């Protein structure tokens, strides 16, 4: 072990793990809405399906996939991130090939389910669990760097998909991602992933080994000792666990609802399709530096305080959307929305390991991911119903203000629990 440690005396292998985890998030792209949206019109035109059919199947597939994320989290704890990342990456590539052969509505339903389960769900959950194993004191910074890969995917995938579809076909686009996953990402994960730093004689954050004595040497670090490991059952006994779940579910639902209907919302406010697209770009552009900055903030500020700031911003984002009818207001809306999204990506990534430790983080993170995916599947529906009933979005936007209010209260209740207190009750 000492010989292996010397290799990493001047470089911490956790940064390699961070890059591989970031690539996992990037290659979750074929399962993300920003990628799948490029194929929807192709399906409608080629097979004659209605938009409501395709959208409904997509929502149901997302919901079912989200419910299964609890099992994925348990598998991560049982088999380790490396086995899961290689296995999921391989099956995900097969799912991409499968989607290139769909010819009926039932095949489409299965295809949507597979890419949402393996891509949007598993390929983001596994990197979160993996990176959390390698960083404790620098966890906020690590997660902020990992988030950059997610923003890169959101910008790159639609462009590549559009080019592939227009140049060749939507079938070729799916096969391109299948080949890329199988022959690029999976080998990198197989060769490079180590489940945790202790497996190669290291400590989280690149701390050096300390020896107790010559007779009984073991890994010791004040940081590692300070982090308590909770089982899922133990975590579920805390008020913080349930408060965090509320905080996770609300932005997933609200943001997905806004994103799904943003073009229609802007149209009712007298703004163009191009303006809606510009705002989405502004949101992503602002989110990149904010997510990076938020990592440093979360290393110093209590996570639940950051969550409360997020919900305050989201409250004003919804209010602003009610009156966004000019270019300047649209840009301001995009900036505020980007700030909230940038903070969310990091805060929801670090809060689970910060509160409940590393040992069982797969199971615990899996529950959080389930709530997030289920929330995103439910988001568009209230906006659509509100529009159909009232001919616009003002009523549903006003009603939606209750959710960031609930989120703010929940964030204030989501204080880091003490395991000794729970055990003694």
C-alpha positions as CSV (number, residue, x, y, z in Angstrom):
1,X,0.0,0.0,0.0
2,X,2.9,2.4,0.8
3,X,4.3,1.8,-2.6
4,X,1.0,2.6,-4.2
5,X,0.7,5.7,-2.1
6,X,3.9,7.2,-3.5
7,X,2.4,7.3,-6.9
8,X,-0.1,9.8,-5.6
9,X,2.2,11.9,-3.3
10,X,1.9,14.9,-5.6
11,X,-1.4,14.3,-7.3
12,X,-4.7,13.2,-5.9
13,X,-6.5,10.5,-7.9
14,X,-9.8,11.9,-6.8
15,X,-9.5,14.5,-9.6
16,X,-9.4,11.7,-12.1
17,X,-12.5,10.3,-10.5
18,X,-14.1,13.7,-10.7
19,X,-13.5,13.9,-14.5
20,X,-14.9,10.4,-15.0
21,X,-17.9,11.2,-12.9
22,X,-18.4,14.4,-14.9
23,X,-18.2,12.3,-18.1
24,X,-20.9,10.1,-16.7
25,X,-23.1,13.2,-16.2
26,X,-22.3,14.4,-19.7
27,X,-23.1,11.0,-21.3
28,X,-26.4,10.9,-19.4
29,X,-27.5,13.2,-22.3
30,X,-29.3,10.6,-24.4
31,X,-31.7,10.2,-21.5
32,X,-32.2,13.9,-20.8
33,X,-35.1,16.0,-22.1
34,X,-32.8,18.4,-23.8
35,X,-31.7,15.5,-26.1
36,X,-34.9,13.6,-26.5
37,X,-36.7,16.8,-27.5
38,X,-34.8,16.7,-30.8
39,X,-36.5,13.4,-31.7
40,X,-40.1,14.2,-30.9
41,X,-41.0,15.9,-34.2
42,X,-39.3,13.1,-36.1
43,X,-41.5,10.5,-34.4
44,X,-44.6,12.5,-35.0
45,X,-43.9,13.1,-38.7
46,X,-42.7,9.6,-39.5
47,X,-45.3,7.5,-37.5
48,X,-48.3,9.9,-37.4
49,X,-48.5,9.9,-33.6
50,X,-50.0,12.9,-31.9
51,X,-48.0,15.2,-29.7
52,X,-50.1,14.4,-26.7
53,X,-49.5,10.7,-27.3
54,X,-45.7,11.1,-27.3
55,X,-45.7,13.6,-24.4
56,X,-48.0,11.4,-22.3
57,X,-45.8,8.3,-22.9
58,X,-42.7,10.3,-22.0
59,X,-44.2,11.5,-18.7
60,X,-45.4,8.0,-17.7
61,X,-42.0,6.5,-18.6
62,X,-40.2,9.1,-16.5
63,X,-42.5,8.5,-13.6
64,X,-41.9,4.7,-13.6
65,X,-38.2,5.2,-14.1
66,X,-38.1,7.6,-11.1
67,X,-39.8,5.1,-8.8
68,X,-37.1,2.6,-9.6
69,X,-34.2,4.9,-8.6
70,X,-34.5,3.6,-5.0
71,X,-33.4,0.2,-6.2
72,X,-30.6,1.7,-8.3
73,X,-29.3,3.4,-5.1
74,X,-29.3,0.1,-3.2
75,X,-27.5,-1.6,-6.0
76,X,-24.8,1.1,-5.9
77,X,-24.3,0.4,-2.1
78,X,-24.2,-3.3,-2.7
79,X,-22.0,-3.6,-5.9
80,X,-20.1,-0.3,-5.8
81,X,-20.0,2.6,-8.2
82,X,-17.6,1.0,-10.6
83,X,-19.6,-2.1,-11.4
84,X,-22.8,0.0,-11.6
85,X,-21.2,2.6,-13.9
86,X,-19.8,0.0,-16.3
87,X,-23.0,-2.1,-16.3
88,X,-25.4,0.9,-16.7
89,X,-23.2,2.4,-19.4
90,X,-23.2,-0.8,-21.3
91,X,-27.0,-1.4,-21.0
92,X,-27.6,2.3,-21.8
93,X,-25.7,2.0,-25.1
94,X,-27.9,-1.0,-26.0
95,X,-30.9,1.1,-25.1
96,X,-29.7,3.8,-27.6
97,X,-29.4,1.2,-30.3
98,X,-32.9,-0.1,-29.4
99,X,-34.3,3.4,-29.8
100,X,-32.9,3.5,-33.4
101,X,-35.2,0.6,-34.3
102,X,-38.5,1.7,-32.8
103,X,-41.5,1.3,-35.2
104,X,-44.6,1.4,-33.0
105,X,-45.9,3.2,-29.9
106,X,-45.1,0.3,-27.5
107,X,-41.5,0.2,-28.6
108,X,-41.4,4.0,-28.1
109,X,-42.7,3.6,-24.5
110,X,-40.1,1.0,-23.7
111,X,-37.4,3.1,-25.3
112,X,-38.3,6.2,-23.3
113,X,-38.4,4.1,-20.1
114,X,-35.0,2.7,-20.7
115,X,-33.2,6.0,-21.5
116,X,-34.9,7.8,-18.6
117,X,-34.0,5.1,-16.1
118,X,-30.5,4.5,-17.3
119,X,-29.7,8.0,-18.5
120,X,-31.5,10.7,-16.7
121,X,-31.7,8.7,-13.5
122,X,-28.8,6.2,-13.1
123,X,-26.1,8.0,-15.0
124,X,-26.5,11.1,-12.8
125,X,-27.0,9.2,-9.5
126,X,-23.9,7.0,-9.8
127,X,-21.5,10.0,-10.4
128,X,-23.0,11.8,-7.4
129,X,-22.4,8.8,-5.2
130,X,-18.9,8.2,-6.6
131,X,-17.6,11.8,-6.2
132,X,-19.1,12.0,-2.7
133,X,-16.8,9.1,-1.7
134,X,-13.7,10.9,-2.8
135,X,-14.3,14.4,-1.3
136,X,-15.5,15.6,2.0
137,X,-13.9,19.0,2.9
138,X,-13.6,19.8,-0.8
139,X,-17.0,18.3,-1.7
140,X,-18.6,21.6,-2.7
141,X,-15.8,22.5,-5.1
142,X,-15.8,18.9,-6.6
143,X,-19.6,18.9,-7.2
144,X,-19.4,22.4,-8.8
145,X,-16.7,21.2,-11.2
146,X,-18.8,18.0,-12.0
147,X,-21.8,20.2,-12.7
148,X,-19.9,21.9,-15.6
149,X,-20.1,18.6,-17.5
150,X,-23.9,18.7,-17.1
151,X,-24.1,22.2,-18.5
152,X,-21.8,21.2,-21.4
153,X,-24.1,18.3,-22.2
154,X,-27.1,20.6,-22.3
155,X,-25.4,22.8,-24.8
156,X,-23.8,20.2,-27.0
157,X,-26.3,17.4,-27.3
158,X,-29.1,19.4,-29.1
159,X,-26.5,20.7,-31.6
160,X,-25.1,17.3,-32.4
161,X,-28.5,15.7,-32.5
162,X,-29.8,18.3,-34.9
163,X,-26.7,17.9,-37.2
164,X,-26.9,14.1,-37.2
165,X,-30.7,14.1,-37.9
166,X,-30.5,16.7,-40.6
167,X,-27.4,15.1,-42.2
168,X,-28.5,11.5,-41.9
169,X,-31.5,10.4,-39.8
170,X,-32.8,10.2,-36.3
171,X,-31.9,6.5,-36.3
172,X,-28.2,7.3,-37.0
173,X,-28.3,9.9,-34.2
174,X,-29.3,7.2,-31.7
175,X,-26.7,4.8,-33.0
176,X,-24.0,7.4,-32.7
177,X,-24.6,7.8,-29.0
178,X,-24.8,4.0,-28.6
179,X,-21.4,3.6,-30.1
180,X,-20.0,6.5,-28.2
181,X,-21.2,5.2,-24.8
182,X,-20.0,1.6,-25.5
183,X,-16.6,2.3,-27.0
184,X,-15.6,5.6,-25.3
185,X,-17.3,6.0,-21.9
186,X,-17.6,2.4,-20.8
187,X,-13.8,1.6,-21.3
188,X,-12.9,4.8,-19.4
189,X,-15.1,3.9,-16.5
190,X,-13.8,0.3,-16.5
191,X,-10.2,1.3,-16.4
192,X,-10.4,4.5,-14.3
193,X,-13.1,4.1,-11.6
194,X,-12.1,3.2,-8.1
195,X,-15.0,3.0,-5.6
196,X,-13.4,4.9,-2.8
197,X,-9.9,6.4,-2.0
198,X,-9.2,3.8,0.8
199,X,-9.2,1.1,-1.9
200,X,-5.9,2.5,-3.2
201,X,-4.4,3.6,0.1
202,X,-5.6,7.2,0.0
203,X,-8.0,9.3,2.1
204,X,-10.8,11.7,1.0
205,X,-9.6,15.1,-0.3
206,X,-6.0,13.8,-0.7
207,X,-5.2,13.9,3.0
208,X,-2.1,11.9,4.0
209,X,-2.2,8.7,6.0
210,X,-1.6,8.9,9.7
211,X,-0.3,5.9,11.6
212,X,-1.4,5.2,15.2
213,X,1.4,2.9,16.0
214,X,3.8,0.4,14.5
215,X,1.7,-2.5,15.9
216,X,-1.7,-1.4,14.8
217,X,-1.6,1.1,11.9
218,X,-4.9,2.3,10.3
219,X,-6.3,5.2,8.4
220,X,-7.1,8.2,10.5
221,X,-8.2,11.7,9.6
222,X,-10.1,14.2,11.7
223,X,-12.4,14.9,8.7
224,X,-13.3,11.3,8.2
225,X,-13.9,10.8,11.9
226,X,-16.2,13.8,12.0
227,X,-18.4,12.5,9.2
228,X,-21.1,10.2,10.5
229,X,-22.4,7.3,8.4
230,X,-26.2,6.8,8.5
231,X,-28.2,3.9,7.1
232,X,-31.3,4.8,5.1
233,X,-33.5,3.6,7.9
234,X,-31.6,5.8,10.4
235,X,-31.8,8.8,8.0
236,X,-35.5,8.3,7.6
237,X,-36.0,8.8,11.3
238,X,-34.8,12.4,11.1
239,X,-36.8,15.5,10.4
240,X,-34.0,16.7,8.1
241,X,-34.4,13.7,5.7
242,X,-38.0,14.4,4.9
243,X,-37.5,18.2,4.8
244,X,-34.7,17.7,2.2
245,X,-37.0,15.5,0.1
246,X,-39.5,18.3,0.0
247,X,-36.8,20.7,-1.0
248,X,-35.6,18.3,-3.8
249,X,-39.1,17.7,-5.3
250,X,-40.3,21.3,-5.5
251,X,-37.7,22.7,-7.9
252,X,-37.8,19.6,-10.0
253,X,-41.5,20.0,-10.5
254,X,-41.6,23.8,-10.9
255,X,-38.6,24.1,-13.2
256,X,-39.7,21.3,-15.5
257,X,-43.2,22.8,-15.7
258,X,-41.7,26.2,-16.7
259,X,-39.2,24.7,-19.1
260,X,-41.8,22.5,-20.8
261,X,-44.2,25.4,-21.4
262,X,-41.7,28.3,-21.6
263,X,-42.5,29.0,-25.3
264,X,-46.2,29.0,-24.7
265,X,-45.9,31.2,-21.6
266,X,-43.8,33.7,-23.5
267,X,-46.3,33.7,-26.4
268,X,-49.2,34.6,-24.1
269,X,-47.0,37.4,-22.7
270,X,-46.4,38.7,-26.3
271,X,-42.9,37.4,-26.7
272,X,-41.5,35.4,-29.5
273,X,-40.3,31.8,-29.8
274,X,-36.7,33.1,-30.4
275,X,-37.0,35.1,-27.1
276,X,-37.9,31.9,-25.2
277,X,-34.9,30.1,-26.8
278,X,-32.6,33.0,-25.8
279,X,-33.8,32.9,-22.2
280,X,-33.0,29.2,-22.0
281,X,-29.5,29.9,-23.3
282,X,-29.1,32.8,-20.8
283,X,-30.2,30.5,-18.0
284,X,-27.6,27.9,-18.9
285,X,-24.9,30.5,-19.4
286,X,-25.5,32.1,-16.0
287,X,-25.8,28.7,-14.4
288,X,-22.2,27.7,-15.3
289,X,-20.3,30.3,-13.2
290,X,-23.0,30.2,-10.4
291,X,-22.6,26.5,-10.0
292,X,-18.8,26.9,-9.8
293,X,-19.1,29.7,-7.2
294,X,-21.7,27.8,-5.2
295,X,-19.3,25.0,-4.6
296,X,-17.0,27.4,-2.7
297,X,-20.0,28.8,-0.9
298,X,-21.2,25.4,0.2
299,X,-17.8,24.5,1.6
300,X,-18.3,27.4,4.1
301,X,-22.0,28.0,4.5
302,X,-24.6,25.6,5.9
303,X,-26.4,23.8,3.1
304,X,-29.9,24.5,4.4
305,X,-29.2,28.2,4.4
306,X,-28.2,28.0,0.7
307,X,-31.4,26.1,0.1
308,X,-33.5,28.9,1.7
309,X,-31.8,31.4,-0.6
310,X,-32.7,29.3,-3.6
311,X,-36.4,29.2,-2.7
312,X,-36.4,33.0,-2.1
313,X,-35.0,33.5,-5.6
314,X,-37.5,31.0,-7.1
315,X,-40.4,32.9,-5.5
316,X,-39.3,36.1,-7.3
317,X,-38.6,34.2,-10.5
318,X,-42.3,33.1,-10.6
319,X,-43.5,36.6,-9.8
320,X,-41.2,38.0,-12.5
321,X,-42.5,35.5,-15.0
322,X,-46.0,36.9,-14.5
323,X,-45.0,40.3,-15.9
324,X,-42.2,39.3,-18.3
325,X,-43.4,41.0,-21.5
326,X,-40.3,42.9,-22.6
327,X,-36.7,42.0,-23.7
328,X,-35.1,43.4,-20.6
329,X,-37.5,41.6,-18.2
330,X,-37.0,38.4,-20.1
331,X,-33.2,38.7,-19.8
332,X,-33.6,39.5,-16.0
333,X,-35.8,36.4,-15.7
334,X,-33.2,34.2,-17.4
335,X,-30.4,35.5,-15.1
336,X,-32.4,34.9,-11.9
337,X,-33.5,31.5,-13.1
338,X,-29.9,30.7,-13.9
339,X,-28.7,31.7,-10.5
340,X,-31.3,29.5,-8.8
341,X,-30.5,26.5,-11.1
342,X,-26.7,26.9,-10.6
343,X,-27.2,26.9,-6.8
344,X,-29.6,23.9,-6.9
345,X,-27.3,21.6,-8.9
346,X,-24.6,21.8,-6.2
347,X,-26.7,22.1,-3.1
348,X,-28.8,19.0,-3.8
349,X,-25.7,17.1,-4.7
350,X,-23.7,17.7,-1.5
351,X,-26.4,17.8,1.1
352,X,-27.0,14.0,1.3
353,X,-23.3,13.0,1.9
354,X,-22.8,16.1,4.1
355,X,-25.7,15.1,6.3
356,X,-25.6,11.3,6.2
357,X,-22.0,10.3,5.3
358,X,-20.5,8.2,2.6
359,X,-21.1,4.5,3.5
360,X,-24.8,4.3,2.5
361,X,-25.0,7.3,0.3
362,X,-26.2,5.2,-2.7
363,X,-29.4,4.2,-1.0
364,X,-30.1,7.6,0.5
365,X,-29.2,9.5,-2.7
366,X,-31.4,7.0,-4.6
367,X,-34.5,8.1,-2.6
368,X,-33.7,11.8,-3.3
369,X,-33.2,11.0,-7.0
370,X,-36.6,9.2,-7.0
371,X,-38.3,12.3,-5.6
372,X,-36.6,14.5,-8.1
373,X,-37.4,12.4,-11.1
374,X,-41.0,11.9,-10.0
375,X,-41.3,15.7,-9.4
376,X,-40.0,16.4,-12.9
377,X,-42.6,14.0,-14.4
378,X,-45.4,15.8,-12.7
379,X,-44.3,19.4,-13.4
380,X,-45.8,20.0,-16.9
381,X,-49.3,18.8,-16.1
382,X,-50.6,21.6,-13.7
383,X,-49.4,24.2,-16.2
384,X,-51.2,22.5,-19.1
385,X,-54.4,22.1,-17.1
386,X,-54.2,25.7,-15.9
387,X,-53.8,26.9,-19.5
388,X,-56.7,24.8,-20.7
389,X,-59.0,25.9,-17.9
390,X,-58.2,29.6,-17.8
391,X,-56.7,30.3,-21.3
392,X,-53.4,31.5,-19.8
393,X,-50.8,30.9,-17.1
394,X,-51.4,33.7,-14.6
395,X,-53.6,31.7,-12.3
396,X,-51.3,28.6,-12.3
397,X,-48.2,30.8,-11.8
398,X,-49.9,32.5,-8.8
399,X,-50.9,29.1,-7.4
400,X,-47.4,27.8,-7.9
401,X,-46.0,30.5,-5.5
402,X,-47.1,28.2,-2.7
403,X,-44.4,25.7,-3.6
404,X,-41.2,27.9,-3.0
405,X,-42.9,29.1,0.2
406,X,-43.2,25.5,1.4
407,X,-39.6,24.9,0.2
408,X,-38.4,27.8,2.2
409,X,-40.0,26.5,5.4
410,X,-38.6,23.0,4.7
411,X,-35.1,24.3,4.1
412,X,-35.1,26.1,7.5
413,X,-36.2,22.8,9.1
414,X,-33.5,20.8,7.3
415,X,-30.8,21.4,9.8
416,X,-28.0,18.8,9.9
417,X,-29.0,16.1,12.4
418,X,-26.8,14.6,15.1
419,X,-26.7,10.8,15.1
420,X,-26.2,10.5,18.8
421,X,-29.5,12.4,19.4
422,X,-31.4,10.0,17.1
423,X,-29.9,6.9,18.7
424,X,-30.8,8.1,22.2
425,X,-34.5,8.7,21.4
